[in-house]
Amino acid sequence: MRMYVGHQQAVSAEEFVELALGTPVELWLGVEGESEMERAARLDAARDILAAPEYRSLPDDVARIAAEVIEAHAPELFNVIPLARPVSRRRSRSGKGAAA
């Protein structure tokens, strides 16, 4: 299945989200191993973007996209299989196992 945002084709889920939001996901989530200085710069850029008039609806867009993804994948998300509990061994009064 091909995914398009506007006239642009997204070849991965990450690219789809980036095209849908108009910003790279790493801007909002960060990257592993970033320094405090890099983090501060990233968050400063994110604040600037959120302050721009064309991105005022970004938080609502993110919430909508998240809700659509949850709705589309709800059966898989809630397909929970209970794990069997391990059987505990009972000890006799003498402190030895039952099969002593």
Secondary structure, DSSP 8 states (H G I E B T S, - for coil): --EEETTEEESSHHHHHHHHHTS-HHHHH--TT--HHHHHHHHHHHHHHHHSGGGTTHHHHHHHHHHHHHHHHHHHHT------------B-TTSSBTT-
